[in-house]
Structures are given as structure tokens and as C-alpha cells.
Amino acid sequence: MGKHSTIEWTDHTFNPWWGCEKVSPACTHCYAETWARRVGQNVWGRNTSRRFFSDQHWREPLRWQRDAEREGLRRRVFCASMADVFEVRTELDAFRDRLWLLIEQTPLLDWLLLTKRPEHVRSSVPWTTQWPENVWLGTTAEDQQWYERRVTSLTESGARTLFLSCEPLLGPIRLDLSVRLHWVIVGGESGAHARAMHPMWARELRDQCNSAQIAFFFKQWGEWAPTSTGPAHDTNPTLMRVGKKAAGRQLDGQYWNELPLTNRSGVNSVHGPSRSDRRGSSQESYTTDV
């Protein structure tokens, strides 16, 4: 975590604090909770405290901003991989206020705020219709039920760039293509108790995004992957537990690495949106309506 994140769809990761409370099936095998406990931090649940950090930690994004200025490249910052910025706890309010100021001080960093609580966004941020252009707001949608419960709050937030994280994808999702949306990330679950993702769930989301010109990013299969035998669109494939590394992140023989682009002027994104295999066979980009 920090600079040069290993998460495929971001450059850096910044956590204003550690800790959260589970709210939906996607949280059942939370990787962040597992990691926190591994390093001796009991910060999960309603009745536990959160872990906070020093001023030095909070100065890191300011250094990333200076690096971006020097290099002439935008960077993406995932906030927060070990928490939920919109968890409703009053002791977090001062840290949220500090985060909003930090976002405004770093215009060359695109801040990816991913939450399972989009219904609390509007009451938590200081912005109304004029959100900073460098904020991308996303919500987790693990299946149709949770997509429908969360997408309206996401789109009513006022944020300029909106995305879904369908990871872990636990069921099929039919997008409402009349709803403003710019990016969809899809991935299967990893870890000791990982649940399998049906290949058709991922394919159907890819095809919906393609038809609506929504950027699509396939992050991983996770622990389970379809066998190589059988037709590409087999509706009843054999899934095998092979591990995250062996399963890889190709969908039907391609890497799907699309990213949304905004209309704002300035330096280009450090990673051009692409739909390609390792040989870079094709390039596509989509523009958000900011």
C-alpha cells in the first residue's frame, strides 16, 4: 500500500485510516480485515477503534502531486483500500475533512473513492454540484440486488466520474444503461474461502459496457477459473480452483484495461485506456460527460 500499488487499476493507494464494519455479502471474506489481523490490528467491527496515522503519512500524496507535476503525468489514487471513507462514525469526521482538503490540494491526482455506503456520500462531502474534477466516485455491486440498492445514490451524488467495482462478482448484473456511468471493474474473489465467479457474469457485463461505451476493466478471475476445454461461451463451464496467479486476468483471451477519460485540459493520463492482449493489439478510450 502507498506509492506504486499492486492493485491493477490504480497507481497509488492512500488510507486515511484503517478499519470498517461489514455491510453486505461482498464483505464476508474481506481481504482488508484479513490483512489487518495478520499484522496485529483489531480494527474491524462496530465496537472496535480505527487505526489512524501520522502527519508524515498524510504528506505522501503531496509528494505524489509534486512528482506528477515534474513528470507531466496524472496518477490514480485508490482511497481507501483498508477502510470505507463514508462509514458513519463521528470520530472520522475530522479525518474526512482533512481528506477533502488534501484532494483539493492535489489536482493532478485522480482520487478513486470506492464505498459500499453511497447513501451517505452527499451528507459527508463539502461539495454539491461542483465536485472537484479529480474525484472518481465508485460503489461496490456484487450482484443485482446490491447494484440496484446502491446505483441511485451513486448517480445522485454529484460526482463527475462514476464507477462500479463488481468485485467479488457474486451473481449476474443487468445494468440500467440509462444511468450515467463511466467505468466498470470486474473481478473474482481470492483468498482461502473464495467464492467462484461464473464466466458468463463477467462476459455479460463486458458486453453491456461495450454496447454503452462504458470503460471495462477485468481485474482478475480470483482463486477459481474456467478450464480451457469447451466453447468460449459455455453456459455451464467447469471451474477449477487454481489460485489467483495461475487463473490470471484474461477474459476470452484478452486483457481488458479500459479507463475513463475526462474532458478537462492538462496533462494526459499516465496509462492510456486500452482493450488489448499483452501485444497491445488495439486501443480504445471513452470520455466522461463532465
Legacy VTK file of the C-alpha trace (Angstrom):
# vtk DataFile Version 3.0
C-alpha trace
ASCII
DATASET POLYDATA
POINTS 290 float
0.000 0.000 0.000
1.171 3.521 -0.766
3.134 4.534 -3.838
3.178 2.050 -6.745
0.243 -0.060 -5.616
-0.034 -3.667 -6.802
-3.786 -3.177 -7.419
-4.116 -3.347 -11.186
-6.415 -0.358 -11.725
-4.606 2.245 -9.617
-1.143 3.758 -9.294
-1.051 4.558 -5.578
-3.118 3.690 -2.509
-3.858 6.063 0.359
-5.676 5.165 3.580
-6.851 7.992 5.855
-7.398 5.300 8.497
-7.759 1.542 8.833
-10.892 -0.322 9.870
-14.515 -0.825 8.888
-17.728 -2.749 9.576
-19.192 -5.363 7.209
-22.413 -4.390 5.454
-23.118 -6.846 2.593
-22.146 -10.273 1.147
-19.120 -8.788 -0.632
-17.643 -8.142 2.822
-17.880 -11.747 4.023
-14.256 -12.653 3.277
-12.851 -9.117 3.440
-9.207 -9.083 2.372
-8.579 -5.865 4.322
-9.818 -7.390 7.576
-7.640 -10.449 6.986
-4.598 -8.291 6.325
-5.204 -6.080 9.355
-5.444 -9.080 11.659
-2.310 -10.575 10.123
-0.353 -7.504 11.207
-1.971 -7.421 14.657
-4.611 -4.720 14.132
-8.074 -5.337 15.595
-9.939 -2.606 13.724
-12.964 -4.409 12.259
-16.495 -4.199 13.570
-18.803 -1.676 15.221
-17.228 -1.806 18.656
-13.557 -1.579 17.734
-11.473 1.558 17.292
-9.937 2.631 13.994
-6.228 2.982 13.304
-5.028 6.491 12.471
-1.758 7.780 11.036
0.846 10.485 11.430
1.280 13.786 9.605
4.100 12.169 7.635
1.616 9.668 6.208
-0.733 12.485 5.203
2.086 14.296 3.384
2.665 11.382 0.992
0.011 12.471 -1.578
1.558 15.945 -1.635
4.797 14.311 -2.768
2.888 12.345 -5.399
1.420 15.640 -6.621
4.898 17.138 -6.975
6.058 14.017 -8.814
3.104 14.318 -11.202
3.946 17.967 -11.861
7.582 17.119 -12.571
6.761 14.128 -14.793
3.798 15.710 -16.582
1.643 12.664 -15.825
-1.615 12.163 -13.949
-1.749 9.443 -11.281
-4.676 7.493 -9.844
-5.011 7.106 -6.069
-7.300 4.438 -4.596
-8.752 5.743 -1.332
-9.239 3.701 0.857
-8.227 0.059 0.455
-8.344 -0.636 4.209
-11.466 1.341 5.128
-14.630 2.971 3.806
-14.399 6.757 3.649
-18.174 7.039 4.137
-18.544 4.823 7.194
-20.830 6.676 9.629
-18.732 7.296 12.756
-18.368 10.756 14.236
-14.719 10.235 15.198
-13.941 10.002 11.471
-15.363 13.423 10.604
-12.147 15.358 11.276
-10.156 12.925 9.135
-12.710 13.191 6.326
-12.389 16.977 6.419
-8.634 16.615 6.167
-9.062 14.258 3.210
-11.318 16.677 1.288
-8.692 19.413 1.681
-5.943 17.044 0.546
-7.926 16.132 -2.574
-8.297 19.813 -3.459
-4.553 20.348 -2.930
-3.616 17.567 -5.383
-5.363 18.307 -8.714
-3.023 16.030 -10.714
-4.063 13.023 -8.642
-7.341 11.345 -9.595
-8.828 10.167 -6.297
-10.822 6.938 -6.596
-13.265 6.886 -3.672
-14.846 3.424 -3.513
-17.632 2.853 -0.992
-20.308 0.365 -0.012
-22.222 3.247 1.570
-23.068 5.642 -1.283
-26.235 6.726 0.521
-24.009 8.676 2.957
-21.907 10.470 0.346
-23.919 13.661 -0.076
-24.107 14.303 3.665
-20.370 13.678 4.105
-18.663 15.746 1.401
-18.397 19.572 1.307
-19.228 19.637 -2.424
-22.678 19.762 -4.025
-22.918 20.181 -7.805
-19.333 21.391 -8.139
-17.262 18.393 -7.179
-13.502 18.563 -7.857
-12.732 17.203 -11.292
-10.139 14.806 -9.854
-12.655 12.749 -7.828
-13.927 9.448 -9.217
-16.704 8.049 -7.044
-17.436 4.339 -7.092
-19.588 1.806 -5.306
-19.375 -1.956 -4.910
-22.015 -4.008 -6.728
-21.566 -7.715 -6.124
-24.899 -8.822 -7.643
-28.168 -7.425 -8.986
-29.689 -6.744 -5.584
-26.790 -4.663 -4.342
-26.373 -2.902 -7.678
-29.986 -1.746 -7.507
-29.657 -0.718 -3.857
-26.572 1.423 -4.459
-26.539 2.777 -8.004
-29.141 5.517 -7.479
-27.236 7.022 -4.559
-24.058 6.861 -6.636
-25.572 8.731 -9.578
-27.281 11.323 -7.370
-24.041 12.175 -5.567
-22.952 14.974 -7.900
-19.536 13.438 -8.621
-18.338 13.925 -12.193
-16.842 10.469 -12.827
-18.728 7.395 -11.597
-17.738 3.747 -11.484
-18.755 0.310 -10.238
-16.493 -2.249 -8.623
-18.086 -5.642 -9.251
-15.531 -7.490 -7.145
-16.110 -10.006 -5.859
-18.754 -10.589 -8.522
-21.216 -12.978 -6.841
-24.051 -13.013 -9.367
-25.189 -11.630 -12.727
-25.859 -7.902 -13.073
-28.060 -6.224 -15.657
-27.015 -2.576 -15.894
-29.532 0.194 -16.348
-27.912 1.763 -19.397
-29.965 4.939 -18.976
-27.994 5.648 -15.788
-24.841 7.775 -16.068
-21.807 5.543 -15.541
-18.234 5.733 -16.826
-16.327 2.657 -15.683
-16.949 -0.915 -14.518
-14.307 -3.042 -12.780
-14.980 -6.798 -12.623
-13.147 -9.435 -10.634
-13.492 -12.769 -8.898
-12.694 -13.427 -5.249
-9.322 -14.531 -3.903
-8.334 -15.962 -0.552
-8.825 -19.192 1.366
-12.643 -19.089 1.292
-13.103 -17.571 -2.172
-16.418 -17.982 -3.962
-16.325 -18.769 -7.686
-17.355 -16.242 -10.358
-19.333 -17.656 -13.301
-17.659 -16.618 -16.580
-20.986 -15.545 -18.090
-21.468 -12.961 -15.358
-18.213 -11.276 -16.409
-18.914 -11.625 -20.137
-22.384 -10.144 -19.844
-21.039 -7.096 -18.017
-18.294 -6.688 -20.621
-20.810 -6.855 -23.452
-23.149 -4.363 -21.767
-20.248 -1.946 -21.252
-19.118 -2.329 -24.845
-22.588 -1.578 -26.190
-22.952 1.510 -23.990
-19.350 2.774 -24.404
-18.607 2.339 -20.707
-14.963 1.594 -19.954
-14.493 -2.020 -18.819
-11.655 -3.360 -16.662
-11.279 -7.074 -15.957
-9.148 -7.263 -12.830
-8.854 -10.993 -12.143
-10.519 -14.402 -12.051
-9.502 -14.850 -8.436
-8.991 -18.309 -6.992
-11.330 -20.023 -9.459
-11.099 -20.061 -13.242
-12.839 -21.895 -16.103
-10.976 -24.791 -17.663
-9.588 -24.307 -21.150
-11.804 -27.022 -22.601
-15.226 -26.328 -24.084
-16.565 -23.394 -26.134
-15.726 -19.839 -25.095
-19.349 -19.080 -24.223
-20.176 -22.365 -22.484
-23.115 -21.610 -20.167
-22.146 -24.425 -17.800
-18.330 -24.388 -17.669
-16.129 -26.424 -15.384
-14.450 -24.223 -12.799
-11.241 -25.224 -11.076
-9.501 -23.758 -8.061
-6.067 -22.938 -9.445
-5.087 -19.873 -7.396
-5.130 -16.193 -8.304
-1.761 -16.141 -10.080
-2.463 -19.164 -12.280
-6.017 -18.007 -13.050
-4.694 -14.717 -14.377
-6.781 -11.831 -15.679
-7.587 -12.578 -19.307
-11.227 -12.780 -20.343
-11.724 -14.774 -23.550
-8.036 -14.433 -24.367
-7.815 -10.661 -23.890
-6.732 -8.216 -21.210
-9.421 -5.605 -20.632
-7.738 -2.497 -19.216
-10.077 0.307 -20.244
-10.137 3.511 -18.204
-12.428 6.533 -18.382
-11.035 9.773 -19.748
-12.296 13.207 -18.765
-12.701 16.292 -20.921
-10.593 18.506 -18.704
-7.454 20.066 -20.133
-3.987 19.375 -18.787
-1.538 16.505 -18.875
-2.538 13.111 -20.195
-3.319 10.051 -18.122
-0.204 8.057 -17.318
-1.854 4.839 -18.524
-3.826 5.109 -21.748
-7.119 3.189 -21.638
-6.805 0.031 -23.662
-8.513 -3.178 -24.611
-5.664 -5.455 -25.523
-3.687 -8.587 -25.025
-0.041 -8.376 -23.958
0.895 -7.419 -27.513
-1.292 -4.309 -27.386
-3.422 -5.308 -30.339
-5.960 -2.492 -30.040
-6.684 0.777 -28.254
-9.990 2.276 -27.142
-10.876 5.162 -24.863
-14.085 6.655 -23.587
-14.808 10.193 -22.443
-16.933 11.125 -19.459
-19.581 13.825 -19.774
-18.015 16.300 -17.356
LINES 1 291
290 0 1 2 3 4 5 6 7 8 9 10 11 12 13 14 15 16 17 18 19 20 21 22 23 24 25 26 27 28 29 30 31 32 33 34 35 36 37 38 39 40 41 42 43 44 45 46 47 48 49 50 51 52 53 54 55 56 57 58 59 60 61 62 63 64 65 66 67 68 69 70 71 72 73 74 75 76 77 78 79 80 81 82 83 84 85 86 87 88 89 90 91 92 93 94 95 96 97 98 99 100 101 102 103 104 105 106 107 108 109 110 111 112 113 114 115 116 117 118 119 120 121 122 123 124 125 126 127 128 129 130 131 132 133 134 135 136 137 138 139 140 141 142 143 144 145 146 147 148 149 150 151 152 153 154 155 156 157 158 159 160 161 162 163 164 165 166 167 168 169 170 171 172 173 174 175 176 177 178 179 180 181 182 183 184 185 186 187 188 189 190 191 192 193 194 195 196 197 198 199 200 201 202 203 204 205 206 207 208 209 210 211 212 213 214 215 216 217 218 219 220 221 222 223 224 225 226 227 228 229 230 231 232 233 234 235 236 237 238 239 240 241 242 243 244 245 246 247 248 249 250 251 252 253 254 255 256 257 258 259 260 261 262 263 264 265 266 267 268 269 270 271 272 273 274 275 276 277 278 279 280 281 282 283 284 285 286 287 288 289
